[in-house]
Amino acid sequence: MKIAFGADPGGFGLREGVLAHLKEKGHEVTDLGTQDMNNAVPYMIVGRNVATAVTGGEADFGVVMCGTGMGVSIATNKNKGARCAMVESYYTARESRIINDANIIALGGTTTSLRMACEMIDVFLETEFGQGLPNVRVERIRNGAKSLAAFEDEQFGR
């Protein structure tokens, strides 16, 4: 799987461990964020870079990190087609895929342990949209997503 990855200085502490974990799992990872603290990339740019890679088809999914995960998730969601979920548990990581069809996961570098970050990323990447839901509920969610996409087109342009 192709993963677009980015961390700002607040997520930098988890960066090496998360990158190593993703590569151990066999994922092809492109780092679009801070790679050394002398050339820090702010969360707004990290969000844009990762969202552009995912929505442009260069990556299947994205992983973004800042101090709390909140700022980078907000910035990422400002990009058309990005569905970034800030998660703090295994459960929210899983549900963000099942119910929201999230394509990017946001984590807090100062609020999340490496073990928990890796577990949440794994469940996020392994979970399919609609997994375990009745077909009628999946269709209802899909229809709602189409409505949201139309609103997004109005707001961001086509």
Long-range contacts (C-beta under 8 A, 24 or more apart in sequence): 1-26, 1-27, 1-28, 1-60, 1-61, 1-125, 2-27, 2-28, 2-29, 2-30, 2-58, 2-59, 2-60, 2-61, 3-27, 3-28, 3-29, 3-30, 3-59, 3-60, 3-61, 3-62, 3-63, 3-125, 4-30, 4-32, 4-49, 4-50, 4-53, 4-54, 4-58, 4-59, 4-61, 4-62, 4-63, 4-104, 5-29, 5-30, 5-31, 5-32, 5-33, 5-50, 5-62, 5-63, 5-64, 6-31, 6-32, 6-33, 6-34, 6-41, 6-46, 6-47, 6-49, 6-50, 6-62, 6-63, 6-64, 6-65, 6-72, 7-33, 7-34, 7-46, 7-64, 7-65, 7-66, 7-109, 8-33, 8-34, 8-40, 8-41, 8-42, 8-43, 8-46, 8-65, 8-66, 8-67, 8-71, 8-72, 9-34, 9-37, 9-40, 10-43, 10-65, 10-66, 10-67, 10-68, 10-108, 10-109, 10-110, 11-64, 11-65, 11-66, 11-67, 11-72, 11-107, 11-108, 11-109, 12-37, 12-40, 12-109, 13-109, 13-110, 14-65, 14-107, 14-109, 14-112, 14-114, 14-117, 15-65, 15-109, 17-114, 17-117, 17-118, 18-63, 18-65, 18-114, 18-117, 18-118, 18-121, 21-114, 21-118, 21-121, 22-63, 22-121, 25-122, 27-125, 30-58, 30-59, 33-64, 33-65, 43-71, 43-72, 43-75, 44-71, 44-75, 46-72, 46-75, 46-76, 47-72, 47-73, 47-74, 47-75, 47-76, 47-77, 47-78, 47-79, 47-82, 47-84, 48-75, 48-76, 48-78, 48-79, 50-76, 50-104, 51-76, 51-77, 51-79, 51-81, 51-82, 51-84, 51-104, 52-79, 54-81, 54-82, 54-103, 54-104, 55-79, 55-80, 55-81, 55-82, 55-103, 61-103, 61-104, 61-105, 61-124, 61-125, 62-103, 62-104, 62-105, 63-104, 63-105, 63-107, 63-121, 64-104, 64-105, 64-106, 64-107, 65-106, 65-107, 65-108, 65-109, 65-117, 66-106, 66-108, 66-109, 67-108, 67-109, 67-110, 67-111, 68-108, 68-110, 68-111, 69-106, 69-107, 69-108, 69-109, 69-111, 69-112, 70-106, 70-108, 72-106, 73-106, 76-104, 76-106, 80-152, 80-156, 81-152, 87-120, 87-124, 88-112, 89-120, 90-116, 90-119, 90-120, 90-123, 92-120, 93-120, 93-121, 93-123, 93-124, 93-127, 94-123, 94-124, 94-127, 96-124, 97-124, 97-127, 97-128, 97-129, 97-131, 98-127, 98-128, 98-129, 98-130, 98-131, 98-132, 98-133, 99-133, 99-141, 101-129, 101-130, 101-141, 101-145
